[in-house]
Structures are given as structure tokens and as C-alpha cells.
Amino acid sequence: MMLRKLLSLAVAFLFAAALPCFSVSAQQGAFITLSEDPAEGEELTVTLTFAEEDNIGYVSSQLYYDESCLEFVTGDAVGGGGLLNIRAFPVEDPTEVTLSLTFRTLSAGYSALELRDSYVFSPDGIVLDTPEATQIVEVSLSGEVAPDQTSSDSEGIASQTGSEADSSPDDSLYQTSESSRADLSKALLSAIYTDTGSLEPEFAPEIFQYRIFVGADTDSVTLSAGAYSDQDMVSYSGGGPLETGSNIRTFTVESPDGSRNVYTVDIVRSSPEETVEKAAEEQPDSSTISSESTVSSSSARDSSTPSDERDQLKDSLNLALAVTLIVLVVALAIVIMWIKGRHSKSKKKRRGKKRK
């Protein structure tokens, strides 16, 4: 009996210990995982993971890093100079997107990796999530070993935006990332123009992800943009007839010194069914129209002047008097005819008596 209880406790303990593993795999959002904390001059592998409960169509995001500390080597991204543009699709698990990036460390110190302007789309082009994540990379001098307090990062534990830990570096470590972001202002757009719909959110040079919603009857949208500097080159990719759902268009701005930014515009075209439903929702209810007409008529009556009311009363009285007069005349005529009839009958009776 005692042995059976011990076995039950052991099974319960193993089950409780396994639960955190399942909860970690079921986490949603964006995560940045490091292979290790490298030394100066070594390569670093960064794994980006986007996880959702529903199936993912694709992911569009931007990764900021300190170009004075890290140099992008290769991976599933486009860009450089402190900013990478990411567009990735699920491979094995439809609810997860994973991609790897390789960097080379340039100098010792701390560098912040920041996932921003992220959009996770469903296969139908619907935005499922807009996650963000941040990870600190500590680059040690060649031959030195990173302190033990950063071992959790070397084991590949990602820190998601909004989470806090006592062992995290202070806010001054993020200044390098902010300075590198300021350098990117060399290649910015001054405006994005569209002939249909409007940008969401409203355009700002430091915002790189936009959406435009159009109806099913819209086959194409013309976009144009202008650069802040006349020396910057702006190239446009995308085009052709719009498909139902998501349609990606991009503007790439490049400066003579090599600075580069990519603006993404996602044109979301609704299906015919969605357009009909939206039109039905916007159409006013008949009861609302009738109530509005009643209110307007009553307000018109209320706004009438006293002289108008007296004129209306006079007209009503005159009509009533006219009807009464006609009725009296008709009644009088009937009475006269009746009296004449009685009088003629009496005459006939008297004549008959005289003849007898």
C-alpha cells in the first residue's frame, strides 16, 4: 500500500515538472534567442520566433541593432546598417515562424536587438498580432569569459518586451541602439501618397509599416513617395491587380553613404461578401428614417408662427360653417317639400268630399 502511494506521488511530481515545458511551447508573441554571448570578432547566431494559436500566413517585421557593435552577415532578412527588414513564412508548424540570422561582433560591449513594427498575418491577410521583443547581447573582449549573470542569455532564453528581471542591464545600454537609429534618418521618405483609401497609421518618417483597406470593387491602387533628400534613391516594388486579402508594396530608400530604409504598405482588399456586409451596416434603418421624418415634421409644426396658426384655424372654421350651411339648406328644402306634399294631399281629400 505504501509503495503504491509513493508511485502515485512520483507520477504527480513528474507531471507537474513537465507542465512548464508545455506552457513554454504554447507561448504566443515574438521571441529572440541567442546561440551564445560571443567574444569580439566572433559570429553570433540569432533565432527569431513568432508563435500564435491560429495558423500564420506570413510575418512582416523589422529588427534594429547597433551597427557599431554588430555586423549582419547572412540570414532570412534584407538590409543592414542597423536595420533588417523581415518577411517570413511558416515551414513545418503553421502556427510558428522561425528564422535564423548570423552577425559578426565588431566591438566589446552591450547591444540591444529590438523587434519592432511587427505584423503577424493569417492566411487570409488578417492581422493576428503585433508583437515586439528585445534581447541584450553582451560582447566580451577576445579571450575573456562573459560573467555568469548572462548565462541565461547564452542558453537561448529570449526576453519579451514588457518583461522585467533584476539581472537586466540598466537603461543606458539602449543608448547605442537609439544612436544607430538616429543615423538611419539619412534615408527617409517625406511622404507616401495613395489614390485610393488612406494610410493606417497616418504617415510619419519614422514609421515603416502601413496598411490601406479597400473594397472588393477596387482592382488597383497607385502609390507614390518622395524622399527627404534629393540625393537619396527611392525604388518601388510590387504592383499589378489586387488580390483578395493582403497585397504587399514596398519603397526602398538608399542614401549615397549606404544608409537604407524599407517602407512596407499592405493593401488589404476585402472580399465581395465583406463589402456587402459593410454596405448593409452603413445603410440607415427604415425605422430610423421614419422617426427622423416624424421629428422633422413635428419640429416644422413647432416652428410655425402664431399668425399661421390663426389662419389655419380660420380656414377650418370657414369650412365647418360652409358644411353646416349646406346641411341646413338641404334640410330646409326637405321640410318645404314635405309640407307641400302634405298640403297637396289635404287639397285632394277636400275635393273628393265635395264631389260626394
C-alpha positions as CSV (number, residue, x, y, z in Angstrom):
1,M,0.0,0.0,0.0
2,M,2.8,2.4,0.9
3,L,4.6,1.6,-2.4
4,R,1.5,2.4,-4.4
5,K,1.3,5.8,-2.7
6,L,4.9,6.5,-3.4
7,L,4.4,5.6,-7.1
8,S,1.4,8.0,-7.3
9,L,3.4,10.8,-5.8
10,A,6.3,10.2,-8.2
11,V,3.9,10.3,-11.2
12,A,2.3,13.5,-9.9
13,F,5.7,15.1,-9.5
14,L,6.8,14.2,-13.0
15,F,3.6,15.5,-14.5
16,A,4.0,18.8,-12.6
17,A,7.6,19.1,-13.7
18,A,6.5,18.6,-17.3
19,L,3.9,21.3,-17.3
20,P,6.3,24.3,-17.7
21,C,7.7,22.7,-20.8
22,F,4.3,22.6,-22.4
23,S,3.5,26.1,-21.4
24,V,6.7,27.5,-22.9
25,S,5.9,25.8,-26.2
26,A,2.4,27.3,-26.2
27,Q,3.6,30.9,-25.6
28,Q,2.5,33.5,-28.1
29,G,4.3,36.5,-29.4
30,A,7.8,37.3,-30.7
31,F,11.0,35.9,-29.2
32,I,14.7,36.5,-29.8
33,T,17.1,33.6,-28.9
34,L,20.9,33.8,-28.9
35,S,23.2,30.9,-29.5
36,E,25.7,32.3,-27.0
37,D,27.3,35.5,-25.8
38,P,30.2,35.8,-28.2
39,A,33.6,37.4,-27.9
40,E,34.8,40.3,-30.0
41,G,35.4,39.2,-33.6
42,E,33.2,36.0,-33.4
43,E,30.0,35.2,-35.1
44,L,26.6,35.1,-33.4
45,T,23.5,33.2,-34.4
46,V,20.2,34.9,-33.6
47,T,16.9,33.0,-33.9
48,L,13.7,34.9,-34.3
49,T,10.4,33.1,-33.4
50,F,6.8,34.2,-33.9
51,A,4.2,32.0,-32.4
52,E,0.4,32.2,-32.4
53,E,-2.6,30.0,-31.6
54,D,-4.0,30.3,-35.1
55,N,-2.4,29.5,-38.4
56,I,0.1,32.1,-39.7
57,G,0.1,33.3,-43.3
58,Y,3.3,35.3,-43.1
59,V,5.2,37.7,-40.8
60,S,6.5,41.2,-41.6
61,S,8.8,42.8,-39.1
62,Q,11.9,45.0,-38.6
63,L,15.0,44.2,-36.4
64,Y,17.0,47.1,-35.1
65,Y,20.6,46.6,-33.9
66,D,23.7,48.6,-33.1
67,E,25.8,48.7,-36.2
68,S,28.9,49.8,-34.3
69,C,28.8,46.6,-32.3
70,L,27.2,44.0,-34.7
71,E,27.6,43.4,-38.5
72,F,24.9,41.5,-40.4
73,V,26.4,38.6,-42.3
74,T,23.6,36.4,-43.6
75,G,20.1,35.1,-43.0
76,D,16.4,35.4,-43.9
77,A,16.3,39.2,-43.9
78,V,17.2,42.2,-46.1
79,G,19.0,45.3,-45.1
80,G,22.0,46.4,-43.0
81,G,23.4,49.4,-41.3
82,G,21.4,48.9,-38.1
83,L,18.1,47.8,-39.6
84,L,16.9,44.5,-41.1
85,N,13.5,44.0,-42.9
86,I,12.0,40.6,-42.3
87,R,9.3,38.8,-44.3
88,A,9.0,35.1,-43.4
89,F,6.5,32.2,-43.8
90,P,5.8,29.1,-41.7
91,V,7.6,25.9,-42.8
92,E,6.6,22.9,-40.7
93,D,4.3,24.2,-38.0
94,P,1.6,26.5,-39.4
95,T,1.3,28.3,-36.1
96,E,5.0,29.3,-35.9
97,V,7.6,31.2,-38.0
98,T,11.2,30.7,-37.2
99,L,14.3,32.2,-38.9
100,S,18.0,32.5,-38.2
101,L,20.3,35.4,-38.7
102,T,24.1,35.5,-38.4
103,F,26.0,38.5,-37.1
104,R,29.7,39.2,-36.6
105,T,30.7,41.1,-33.5
106,L,32.8,44.2,-34.1
107,S,33.5,45.6,-30.6
108,A,33.0,44.6,-27.0
109,G,30.1,46.0,-25.0
110,Y,26.3,45.7,-24.9
111,S,24.0,45.8,-27.9
112,A,20.2,45.7,-28.0
113,L,18.3,43.6,-30.5
114,E,14.8,45.0,-31.0
115,L,11.9,43.6,-33.0
116,R,9.6,46.5,-33.8
117,D,6.8,47.3,-36.3
118,S,5.9,43.6,-36.4
119,Y,2.7,42.2,-38.0
120,V,1.6,38.6,-37.9
121,F,-0.9,37.9,-40.7
122,S,-3.3,35.0,-41.1
123,P,-3.5,33.1,-44.4
124,D,-6.5,35.4,-45.3
125,G,-4.4,38.6,-44.7
126,I,-6.0,39.4,-41.3
127,V,-3.6,40.8,-38.6
128,L,-3.4,38.3,-35.8
129,D,-0.8,40.1,-33.6
130,T,1.6,43.0,-33.5
131,P,4.3,41.6,-31.1
132,E,7.6,43.2,-30.1
133,A,10.6,41.7,-28.4
134,T,14.0,42.9,-27.1
135,Q,17.2,41.0,-26.3
136,I,20.6,42.2,-25.0
137,V,23.8,40.9,-26.5
138,E,26.9,41.1,-24.4
139,V,30.1,41.0,-26.4
140,S,33.2,40.3,-24.4
141,L,36.8,41.1,-25.2
142,S,38.7,38.4,-27.0
143,G,39.9,35.8,-24.5
144,E,37.5,36.9,-21.8
145,V,34.6,34.9,-20.5
146,A,31.3,36.6,-20.1
147,P,30.0,36.9,-16.4
148,D,27.8,34.2,-15.0
149,Q,24.8,36.5,-14.7
150,T,24.4,36.4,-18.5
151,S,24.4,32.7,-18.7
152,S,20.7,32.7,-19.1
153,D,21.0,34.6,-22.4
154,S,23.7,32.1,-23.6
155,E,21.3,29.3,-23.0
156,G,18.9,30.9,-25.5
157,I,16.2,32.3,-23.2
158,A,14.5,35.2,-25.1
159,S,13.3,38.3,-23.2
160,Q,10.0,39.6,-24.5
161,T,9.1,43.3,-24.4
162,G,7.4,44.2,-21.2
163,S,9.1,41.6,-19.0
164,E,11.5,42.7,-16.3
165,A,14.3,40.9,-14.5
166,D,16.6,42.1,-11.7
167,S,19.7,41.0,-13.6
168,S,18.8,43.0,-16.8
169,P,21.2,45.9,-17.6
170,D,20.2,49.5,-16.9
171,D,18.6,51.8,-19.5
172,S,21.9,53.3,-20.5
173,L,22.7,50.2,-22.5
174,Y,20.0,51.1,-25.0
175,Q,21.6,54.4,-26.0
176,T,23.8,52.7,-28.6
177,S,20.7,51.4,-30.3
178,E,19.0,54.8,-30.2
179,S,22.1,56.4,-31.7
180,S,22.2,53.9,-34.5
181,R,18.5,54.5,-35.2
182,A,19.2,58.3,-35.5
183,D,21.8,57.5,-38.1
184,L,19.1,55.9,-40.2
185,S,17.4,59.3,-40.7
186,K,19.8,59.8,-43.7
187,A,17.4,57.6,-45.8
188,L,13.8,58.5,-45.0
189,L,10.7,59.3,-47.0
190,S,8.9,62.7,-46.7
191,A,5.5,61.3,-47.7
192,I,3.6,58.4,-49.2
193,Y,0.7,59.2,-51.5
194,T,-2.2,56.9,-52.5
195,D,-5.0,57.5,-55.0
196,T,-7.4,55.2,-53.0
197,G,-8.1,54.9,-49.3
198,S,-5.8,56.3,-46.6
199,L,-2.7,55.1,-44.8
200,E,-3.1,53.5,-41.4
201,P,-1.5,54.7,-39.2
202,E,-1.0,58.3,-40.6
203,F,2.3,58.7,-42.3
204,A,5.4,59.6,-40.2
205,P,9.0,59.3,-41.5
206,E,10.0,57.0,-38.6
207,I,7.1,54.6,-39.1
208,F,7.9,51.9,-41.7
209,Q,4.7,49.7,-41.7
210,Y,1.4,50.8,-43.1
211,R,-1.9,49.4,-44.3
212,I,-4.6,50.5,-46.7
213,F,-8.1,49.0,-46.7
214,V,-10.1,48.9,-49.9
215,G,-13.3,47.3,-51.1
216,A,-13.8,44.4,-53.4
217,D,-14.6,46.7,-56.3
218,T,-11.1,48.2,-56.2
219,D,-8.8,46.4,-58.7
220,S,-5.6,48.6,-58.3
221,V,-4.1,51.3,-56.1
222,T,-1.5,53.7,-57.2
223,L,1.2,54.6,-54.7
224,S,4.0,57.2,-54.9
225,A,6.5,58.6,-52.4
226,G,9.1,61.4,-52.0
227,A,12.4,61.3,-50.3
228,Y,13.7,63.9,-47.8
229,S,17.0,64.3,-49.6
230,D,17.3,64.8,-53.3
231,Q,20.4,62.7,-53.2
232,D,18.5,59.6,-51.9
233,M,17.3,57.0,-54.3
234,V,13.7,55.6,-53.9
235,S,12.8,52.3,-55.6
236,Y,9.3,50.7,-55.6
237,S,8.4,47.0,-55.7
238,G,5.0,45.4,-56.2
239,G,2.2,46.2,-58.4
240,G,-0.4,44.5,-60.7
241,P,-4.1,43.7,-60.0
242,L,-5.1,43.4,-56.3
243,E,-5.9,40.1,-54.9
244,T,-8.4,39.5,-52.2
245,G,-6.6,39.8,-48.8
246,S,-3.1,41.1,-48.4
247,N,-1.1,42.8,-51.2
248,I,2.4,44.0,-50.2
249,R,4.1,47.0,-51.7
250,T,7.5,48.4,-50.6
251,F,9.5,51.6,-51.0
252,T,13.3,51.3,-50.5
253,V,15.2,54.4,-49.7
254,E,19.0,54.4,-50.2
255,S,21.5,57.2,-49.4
256,P,24.9,57.7,-51.1
257,D,26.6,56.6,-47.9
258,G,24.9,53.3,-47.9
259,S,22.1,54.0,-45.4
260,R,18.9,52.2,-46.2
261,N,15.3,52.0,-45.1
262,V,12.4,50.0,-46.4
263,Y,8.7,51.2,-46.1
264,T,6.1,48.5,-46.4
265,V,2.5,49.2,-47.4
266,D,0.0,46.3,-47.1
267,I,-3.1,46.9,-49.3
268,V,-5.9,44.8,-47.8
269,R,-8.7,44.2,-50.3
270,S,-11.9,42.9,-48.8
271,S,-14.0,40.1,-50.4
272,P,-17.3,40.8,-52.1
273,E,-19.2,39.3,-49.1
274,E,-17.4,41.6,-46.7
275,T,-18.2,44.6,-48.9
276,V,-21.9,43.7,-49.0
277,E,-22.0,43.3,-45.2
278,K,-20.2,46.6,-44.7
279,A,-22.7,48.4,-47.0
280,A,-25.6,46.8,-45.1
281,E,-24.2,48.0,-41.9
282,E,-23.8,51.6,-43.2
283,Q,-27.3,51.7,-44.7
284,P,-29.7,53.6,-42.3
285,D,-32.6,51.6,-40.8
286,S,-36.1,52.4,-42.2
287,S,-37.4,52.9,-38.6
288,T,-34.7,55.5,-38.1
289,I,-35.7,57.3,-41.3
290,S,-39.4,57.4,-40.3
291,S,-38.5,58.6,-36.8
292,E,-36.4,61.3,-38.3
293,S,-39.2,62.4,-40.7
294,T,-41.6,62.5,-37.7
295,V,-39.2,64.6,-35.7
296,S,-38.7,67.0,-38.7
297,S,-42.4,67.4,-39.3
298,S,-43.1,68.0,-35.6
299,S,-40.3,70.5,-35.5
300,A,-41.7,72.2,-38.5
301,R,-45.1,72.5,-36.7
302,D,-43.3,73.8,-33.6
303,S,-41.5,76.4,-35.7
304,S,-44.7,77.8,-37.2
305,T,-45.7,81.4,-36.1
306,P,-48.9,82.4,-34.2
307,S,-50.3,84.1,-37.3
308,D,-50.0,80.9,-39.3
309,E,-51.9,79.1,-36.6
310,R,-54.7,81.7,-36.7
311,D,-55.0,81.4,-40.5
312,Q,-55.2,77.7,-40.2
313,L,-58.0,78.0,-37.6
314,K,-59.9,80.4,-39.7
315,D,-59.8,78.1,-42.7
316,S,-61.0,75.2,-40.6
317,L,-63.9,77.3,-39.1
318,N,-65.0,78.6,-42.6
319,L,-65.1,75.1,-43.9
320,A,-67.2,73.9,-41.0
321,L,-69.6,76.8,-41.4
322,A,-69.9,76.1,-45.1
323,V,-70.7,72.5,-44.5
324,T,-73.3,73.4,-41.8
325,L,-74.9,75.9,-44.1
326,I,-75.2,73.4,-46.8
327,V,-76.8,70.9,-44.4
328,L,-79.3,73.4,-43.2
329,V,-80.3,74.4,-46.7
330,V,-80.8,70.7,-47.7
331,A,-82.8,70.2,-44.5
332,L,-84.9,73.2,-45.2
333,A,-85.6,72.1,-48.7
334,I,-86.7,68.7,-47.4
335,V,-89.1,70.3,-44.9
336,I,-90.6,72.5,-47.6
337,M,-91.1,69.6,-49.9
338,W,-92.7,67.6,-47.1
339,I,-95.0,70.5,-46.2
340,K,-96.0,70.9,-49.9
341,G,-96.7,67.2,-50.1
342,R,-99.0,67.3,-47.0
343,H,-100.8,70.4,-48.4
344,S,-101.5,68.8,-51.7
345,K,-102.8,65.6,-50.1
346,S,-105.2,67.6,-47.9
347,K,-106.5,69.5,-51.0
348,K,-107.2,66.3,-52.8
349,K,-109.1,64.9,-49.8
350,R,-111.3,68.1,-49.7
351,R,-112.1,67.9,-53.4
352,G,-113.1,64.3,-53.0
353,K,-115.5,65.1,-50.3
354,K,-117.1,67.9,-52.3
355,R,-117.8,65.6,-55.3
356,K,-119.6,63.2,-53.0
